[in-house]
């Protein structure tokens, strides 16, 4: 693994994605096929290749395939979340055992069930990702969500300043120079990166996850 890619691993880590969140953090030197989360801004687009300036400082070339899933990230608010809504939230643990959200994303009905569960995530050190259905939303108690998933439940505090976004199906017309994205890629044996999924900000939105 070359020095740039080792640094990319350290800077943007491995992770999971909305709707596909299923793996934990990778370590530098992991075998080909490891999923890696890349966050940054698109600097170039062609039919089969995306160029991205990653938040860690690297310029990355990412291959696109027919199977690459595209999602649009749009602004939302707490009123868009209701009992029964299917959401995901990157969060950090609090002393009382509950979680404090770093971001919340709301899935459309057709994506309900995506990535169901609770697992480590790579947004910040010690963060987790929880995908599930909202059972309760207590706005009178600091905006606390009860999120139910198969085999468990988490209570998540959503501070007033935490970004809330919608995640919607989209196509490649959203992929333009200057658009901010979160993409999860796999590394081939030759070091090439291939996008499995891309969440792209719409109308200037920066994906918070």
N, C-alpha and C positions, 0 to 999 in steps of 0.2 A: 504494500500500500504506500503511495507516494506521500511526501510531506504535506502537500496541499490537502489531500483527502483526509489525512490524520487530523489536520487542524480543523477541517470542516466537521469531522466527527465530534471534536471537542467543543466547537463553537455552536453547532446547531443540533448535535446529538441525534439519537434515534428516538422514535416515539410512535405516536399513534395518531390517528386522525378521526375526527368527527365522522361518525358513521362507519368508520373502519377501525376504530381504536381497539387494537387487539394485541399489541406487543409492548414489551417494556424497553427501557433504555439499552442501547447497545454500547459496547466499549470499543475504543480504538483497536484495530486489528481484527475485528470480527470477520468471519468468513463471508465470501460473496453471497448475496441474497439477503443480507441484513437490510431491514427497512430503516430509513434515515429521514428525519424531518428537516426540511430546508425552508427557512423563512426569509423573505426578501422581496426585491422589486424586479419585475421583468425588464430586461434590457434589450432583448431581441426575440423575434418570433418567426419561425418558418413552419411549414406543414408538419414536420416531424421532429423539430428541435425547439427547445425553449432555453434562452439564456437568462440567467438570474444573477443579480448582485445580492449575495446573501448578507443578512444582518451581521454575520461574523466577519465580513470584509472580503470574502472570496467571490470570484466570478465563476459561476458554475454552469456547465452545459448539461442539459437534461433532455433525454429522448422522450418523445411522445409516441403512444401506440393507440390502436383502435380501442383498446380496453381502458385507457386512461379516463378516469371519471372527473368531470368538471362540476364544481359547485360555486354558485354565486353567494357572496357574503354581503348582506344588506343590514342597515341599522334597524334595530327593534327596541322595545322597551318592556318594562316589567308587566305592563298591561297585556302584552301579547302572550304571556304565560298564564295558563289556566289549569285547574285540575284536569288531568288526562293528557296535557301537552307532553310531547316527547322531546327531551332536551339533552344536551351534554354540557358539562361544566368542568373546566380545569380549576382546581382548588388546592388550598394548602390546609393542613390540619391545625385546629385550635386546641387549647389546653383541655377544653371540656369534651373533646372527642368529636365534636362537629367539624365541619369544613367551612372555610371562608373562600368564596368564589374569587377567582382571578378574571374570569370571563364566563359568559353563558351563551350558548348557541341553541336556537330553537329549530327543530326539524319540521319539515312539512309532513302531513299525514302519510304520504307515500314512502317516507323514509323511517317511519316509526319502527323501532326494534333494532335499528342499525347500531352495531357495536355495544349492545346491551351489557352493562356490568360496571365494575369499579376496578381500576388498575393504575399502576404508576404511569406518569406522564412526564414529558421533558420540558414543559414551559419554563419552570424555575426549579431549583433544587428542592426536592421533597414534595413536588406537586403530584396530584393524581388527576385522573379523568374519570368522571362518572356519567354514564349514559343510561337514561331510564325515563319512566313516566312520572309526572308530577302527581303526588297524592294530595298534598296540602300546600297552600301558599298563604303564609301569614304576613301580611304587609304591616300589621300593627305591632309586630315583634321584630323589627329590624329586617324585614323582607327575608323570611326563612322559607326555603323550599324543602319539602320532603320528597326525595327522589327514590322511586322503587324500581328495582331491577331483579332479574331472576336470581334468587338466592340471597338477596340482601336489600338494605335500605340505607340511605345517607341523608342527613339533614345538612343543608348548605345555606349559610348566610350570604346574602347578596348585597354588599355595600352599595350606597348610592352612586359611587363613582365607577363601579365596575361596568365594563362594556357588555351590552347585550345585543346579539345579532341574530338574524335569520340565516339559515343555510338552505339554499334552493337549488334544484337541478338547473344546469346551464350547459352551454356548448362553447366551442373554442373561439367563437366571436368575442368572448369576454377577455381572452388572452391578448393583451396589447402592451406595448412598451409603456412603462410607468405604473402599471397596475401592481399592487401589493398582493403577495400570495403566501399561502402555506402549502407546500407540496410534500408528499411522502413518496420516497423513491426507493428502489432497490439498486444495489451495486452488482454489476456483472463481474465475472471472473477477470475480465480485462480492465476493470475499473470504471466502465461506463455506468452512468446513472439513468434509470428509466422511471418515469413518473407513474405511480399507481393511482394517485388521486391528487387533485389540485383544488384548493379553495381560494378563489380569487375575489378580491374586493371590488364591489360595483359602486360606481359614482363616487370614487375617491375613498371608499372605506378601506381601512387597514384591518385584515383579519386578526382578531385578538388572541386566537388560540395558539 
